[in-house]
Amino acid sequence: MTAPKRAAIYLRVSTNEQNTDNQREVLQAVAKRAGWDIVGVYEDKGISGAKGPNGRPQFKRLLEDATARKFDVIATVALDRIGRSMAHLVTFLGEIKALGVDLYIHDQHLDTSTPMGEMLFNIAGTFAQFERRLVQERVRAGIARARTHGTRSGKPIGRPKGPSARRRSKERKVLKLHGEGKSQRQIASETGLGKGTVQMIVSETPRTA
């Protein structure tokens, strides 16, 4: 007789005023119908789905336990419980599929253990790749336009090409104090600059400044 699948339930709400009771009840009912054994419940409360794994303690623990093969399927009520971007979702799906763990999304009727679910997963991956390329192209195009025409304020994009008046003043003061025989530590203290910056100015700036 085949052993029942071990299921992990992931619950999340964005604010502390909300609760996960409905999510929990729905997924418990799903597990009962499917004959799954619920071996873990992971709940992030008051945490946005826009945060990565390190910003969601229970989601991070879910990934760690998936790596340890503690369950066979992860169940959640909706895609936005996992993440807010297609790229994030596909990355997550790829990680758990590589571990032999399936994903069940109740509201979207997505089950990656089925042929249809696997197909939808592959389609999602294609769209995520397309989305990333569009974003990259838009960023490159925006940078090119800004370099050609400048920003709306009339200032060119990027770092200033020459040192600012304030920096030149700092350099002159550093060199003056250095010429007086003061140590780099004393110069840093008097100018408010870091020792590394003082050292760089002393070694690279011409003494005629």
N, C-alpha and C positions, 0 to 999 in steps of 0.2 A: 504493500500500500504506500502511495506517495505521501511524503510528509507535507503538511500544510505550509504554505508560504509564510515566512516571517515578515511582518509588516511594521514599518516605522511611520508614525503619524507626525506631520509637521503643521503646526498652528502658528498664526501670527496676526496681530492686530497693531495698527499704527499708533494708537493712543491708549493711555492707561484707563480712560473712561470706557473703552470697549472691552468686551470679553470674548473668549474663544469657545464658549459653551456650545453654540450652534455648530461651529466647525467640528468640534469634537464628536457631537452626537451623529452628524452626517457621516463622518468617516468611520465611526464605530459600527454604524449600520452597514456601510459598504463592506467592511472587513468581515462582518458576520455573514453576509450574503455570499461573499467570495470564499469563505472558509479560511481566511487568513488568521494567523495568531499575531496579535499586536504585542510586540516585544519592546516597544519604546515610544514615548510621546515627547516631542520636542516643541517647546512653546516659547516664542519671543513675543513679549507684550510691550506695547508702547514703543515699537521700533519700526522705522520706515523700511519698506522693501527696497528703497534706493541704496541702502547701505550694503556694502560688501560683506563677505563672511566674517571678517574681523569685527565688524560693527554689530553683528547679530550672534551672541554667544551660543544660543541653542542651534542655530543653523550651522555654525562652525563645528559644534559637537556632532551634529547629524553627519557632516561630511567625514569627520574623523571615524565615526562608527561605521559609515559605509565602507571606508578604506579597510576597516578591521573585519568586514564581512559579517556584521552582526545582524543583518536583515537582508531580505531579498527584494523588497519593494518599498518605495516611499510613497505615501499617500497624502495629498493635500487637497483643499477644496477648489483652488483656482490658481492659475498661472501667476497672478500678481502677488500671491503669498510667497512665491519663490524669489521673484525679482521684477524689476520695472522695465528692463530693456530686453529686446530679443536676443542681443548678443550675450547677455548674462545668462539668460535661460538656456540657450544652446550650449554654452560652455558648461553649465551645470549638468545638462543632460549628457553631454559627451563624457564628463568625468564619471558619472555614476554608471553609465552604460559600459564603460571600460572596466568597471569593477564587477560587472555582472548584476547590477542592481537596476530594477525597472522603476518607472515613475507612473503613478496614477493621478490624474487631475480630474476631479469630480465634475466641476462645472463645464469644462471643455470636452468631457467624455474622451479624454486622452489616456490610453493605456499602452505604454511602449512594449509590453509583453505580447501584444497582438500584431499581426501583419499590418493592419490599418494604422495602428499607433506608431509602428516603426516607420511607415511611409510618411506620416505627418511629421515625425521627428526629422527625417531627412529633408523634407520640404522646408521646415523651419530653419534648418541649418543653411540651406541655400539662400533664403531671404535674409538671414542674419549676415551672411557674407556680403550680400548685395548692399545691405544697409551700411556696413563698415566702409565699403568702397565709396559709397556716395558721400559719407561724412568726410573721408580723407580728401576726396576731390573738392568738396566745398571749402575745406580748410585751406588747401593749396591755392584754390582760386581766390579766396579772400585775402591771403597773404600777398599774392601777386598784384591784386588790385590796389591794396594799401601801399605797396612799395612804389607802384606806378603813379598813383594819384594822391597818396597821403591820406591821412584820416580826416574826418570831418572837421577836426580842430585845426587842420593845416599842418600838423606835426607829422614827420615821417615815422614809419613803423620801425621798431627795433631800438637798440641802444644808441645814444648820441655818438657821433663819430669822433668827437674830440672831448677832452676833459672839460668839465664845467668850471666856472669861475670859482665856485666854492672849493672844488677839489684842488685847483691850482693854488689857492690860498693855503689850503692844508699842507700841500706839498712844500710850499715855501717855508711854512712855519716849522715843519719837520726838519728840513734841511738846515734851517737857521739854528734850531736847538741842537742838531747833530754837530754843527760846526762849533758850537759852544762847548762841546765835549760831553754833553749829556748822554746817558745810556738810552737804549731803545725802550726800556721799561719806563724810564722817566718821561720820555717823549710821548709814549702812548698814554700815560696818565694825564699829561698836560693838554694833549690834543683831543683826547677822547677816542683815538683810533686804536684798533687792535695791534698787538705786537707784530703780527704777520704783515699787516698793511704798512706799518712803519718800516719794517725790514725791506719790503718790496720797494718802497719809495726811495729809501737810502741807497739801495743797490742798483736801481734802474733809472732814477731821475737824474739828469745832468746837474752837476753842482752849480751851474750858472743860473739855475731857475730863481 
